[in-house]
């Protein structure tokens, strides 16, 4: 019975999950990540505007493909997970049912052949050991499947970096490098700004006392 269970689990659960995992567009995601690294490198090296804008467009095109493909793959994975869990439940119930049937067969055989009682491990009055199985034994597996489905749904949307903004007043050299930026208005650092607060009644009275003493 245990051997049959292992065979069924491999063919009906494991193999189906492996097939579903192969549907993940790993190569496309890898290319998307490579394009993102190229764009980040070009942006940080202050290259020509057209250069890193071109790299951003390359990344954006692949990223859109990933975002269009992943939801379909995620739906397949979630469906396979749910079906796999149902199959595990069915196989588990079938195993318990077969154990109970076999147990009853042994009891019936003992009753039909009392002379062989000394050679039998299962005798009338014994409780089937399947009765002692934890009824919630598959609950941890259900929780894993539910958490996996939830995690996949939460991470299905990738964050796309915002398109680079080129400042209008930037100074570009002859080789295209961004040398400096000339802001239209100059603002002081926030550290130079003084924060004023209203006087308290005690401070005001002290000032008035000092003024009376002075005059």
C-alpha positions in Angstrom: 0.0 0.0 0.0 2.8 2.4 0.9 4.6 1.6 -2.4 1.4 2.3 -4.3 1.1 5.6 -2.5 4.6 6.6 -3.4 4.1 5.8 -7.0 0.8 7.8 -7.2 2.4 10.8 -5.4 5.3 10.8 -7.9 3.2 10.5 -11.0 0.1 12.6 -10.0 1.7 15.3 -7.8 5.4 15.6 -8.2 5.5 15.3 -12.0 2.7 17.8 -12.5 4.4 20.3 -10.2 7.7 19.9 -12.1 5.9 20.5 -15.4 4.3 23.7 -14.0 7.7 25.0 -12.7 9.1 24.6 -16.2 6.6 27.1 -17.5 8.2 29.9 -15.5 9.9 32.3 -18.0 13.3 32.1 -16.4 15.3 33.2 -19.5 13.0 36.2 -20.1 13.3 37.2 -16.4 17.1 36.9 -16.6 17.3 39.0 -19.7 15.0 41.6 -18.1 17.3 41.7 -15.0 20.4 42.1 -17.3 18.8 45.0 -19.1 18.0 46.6 -15.7 21.6 46.3 -14.6 22.8 47.8 -18.0 20.4 50.8 -17.5 21.5 51.3 -13.9 25.2 51.2 -14.9 24.6 53.7 -17.7 22.6 56.0 -15.5 25.2 56.1 -12.7 28.1 56.7 -15.1 26.5 59.9 -16.5 26.5 58.8 -20.1 24.9 60.5 -23.0 21.1 61.0 -22.5 20.3 59.0 -25.6 22.4 56.1 -24.4 20.8 55.4 -21.0 17.4 56.3 -22.3 17.9 53.6 -25.0 18.9 51.1 -22.3 15.8 52.1 -20.2 13.6 51.4 -23.2 15.2 48.0 -23.8 14.6 47.1 -20.1 11.0 48.5 -20.2 10.2 46.4 -23.3 11.4 43.2 -21.6 9.8 44.1 -18.3 6.4 44.6 -20.0 6.7 41.1 -21.5 7.5 39.7 -18.1 4.5 41.4 -16.5 2.2 40.1 -19.3 3.5 36.6 -19.0 3.8 36.1 -15.2 0.1 36.4 -14.4 -0.7 33.5 -16.7 2.1 31.4 -15.3 1.0 32.3 -11.7 -2.5 31.2 -12.5 -1.2 27.9 -13.8 1.0 27.4 -10.7 -1.9 28.2 -8.3 -4.1 25.8 -10.1 -1.5 23.0 -10.0 -0.9 23.7 -6.3 -4.6 23.4 -5.5 -5.1 20.3 -7.7 -2.0 18.7 -6.1 -3.4 19.3 -2.6 -6.7 17.7 -3.6 -4.8 14.7 -5.0 -2.8 14.4 -1.8 -6.0 14.5 0.2 -7.6 11.8 -2.0 -4.6 9.6 -1.8 -4.4 10.0 1.9 -8.1 9.1 2.4 -7.6 6.1 0.1 -4.7 4.9 2.1 -6.6 5.1 5.4 -9.5 3.3 3.8 -7.3 0.5 2.5 -5.6 0.2 5.9 -9.0 -0.1 7.6 -10.2 -2.7 5.0 -7.0 -4.7 5.5 -7.4 -4.6 9.2 -10.9 -5.9 9.0 -9.8 -8.7 6.7 -7.3 -9.8 9.3 -9.9 -9.9 12.0 -12.3 -11.8 9.7 -9.5 -14.3 8.9 -8.9 -14.8 12.6 -12.5 -15.5 13.3 -12.6 -18.0 10.4 -9.5 -19.8 11.6 -9.1 -19.7 15.4 -6.4 -22.3 15.3 -4.0 -19.8 13.6 -4.5 -17.2 16.4 -1.0 -17.6 17.7 0.5 -16.5 14.4 -1.7 -13.4 13.9 -0.9 -9.9 15.1 -4.4 -8.6 14.6 -7.1 -10.1 16.7 -10.8 -9.2 17.4 -11.1 -6.4 20.0 -8.0 -4.5 18.7 -8.4 -1.0 17.6 -7.2 -0.2 14.1 -4.0 1.9 14.3 -5.5 4.2 11.6 -7.8 5.5 14.3 -4.8 7.1 16.0 -3.7 9.1 13.0 -3.9 12.9 13.6 -7.0 14.1 11.6 -5.1 17.4 11.0 -1.9 15.8 9.8 -2.3 17.4 6.4 -3.1 20.8 7.8 0.6 22.0 7.7 0.8 21.1 4.1 -2.4 23.0 3.4 -0.9 26.0 5.1 2.3 25.8 3.0 0.2 25.7 -0.2 -1.9 28.6 0.9 1.1 30.7 1.9 2.9 29.8 -1.3 -0.1 30.9 -3.4 -0.4 34.1 -1.4 3.3 34.9 -1.7 3.3 34.3 -5.5 0.3 36.6 -5.9 1.9 39.4 -3.8 5.2 39.2 -5.7 3.7 38.9 -9.2 4.0 42.6 -9.9 7.5 43.9 -10.3 8.3 47.5 -9.5 9.4 49.3 -12.6 11.9 52.1 -12.1 10.6 55.4 -13.1 11.7 56.9 -16.4 14.8 59.1 -16.0 14.1 62.8 -15.8 16.6 65.1 -17.6 16.9 68.5 -16.1 16.4 71.3 -18.6 19.2 73.5 -17.4 21.9 70.8 -17.3 25.2 71.6 -19.1 26.4 69.0 -21.5 30.0 68.9 -22.8 31.0 68.1 -26.4 31.3 64.4 -25.6 27.8 64.3 -24.1 28.7 64.1 -20.4 26.6 65.9 -17.9 29.0 68.4 -16.3 26.8 70.5 -14.1 23.3 71.6 -13.4 22.3 75.3 -13.3 19.1 75.5 -11.2 16.8 78.4 -12.0 16.6 79.4 -8.4 19.1 78.9 -5.6 17.8 77.8 -2.3 19.8 77.7 1.0 20.2 74.4 2.8 17.6 73.6 5.3 20.2 73.8 8.0 20.6 77.6 7.5 16.9 78.2 8.0 15.9 79.4 11.5 12.7 78.2 13.0 10.8 80.8 15.0 8.3 80.1 17.7 5.9 82.2 19.6 7.0 83.7 23.0 5.6 82.2 26.2 3.9 84.3 28.8 6.9 83.9 31.1 9.4 85.0 28.5 7.2 88.1 27.7 6.9 89.1 31.4 10.7 88.8 31.9 11.3 91.1 28.9 8.8 93.7 30.4 10.5 93.5 33.8 13.9 94.1 32.2 12.6 97.0 30.2 11.2 98.7 33.4 14.5 98.3 35.2 16.4 99.8 32.3 14.2 102.9 32.2 
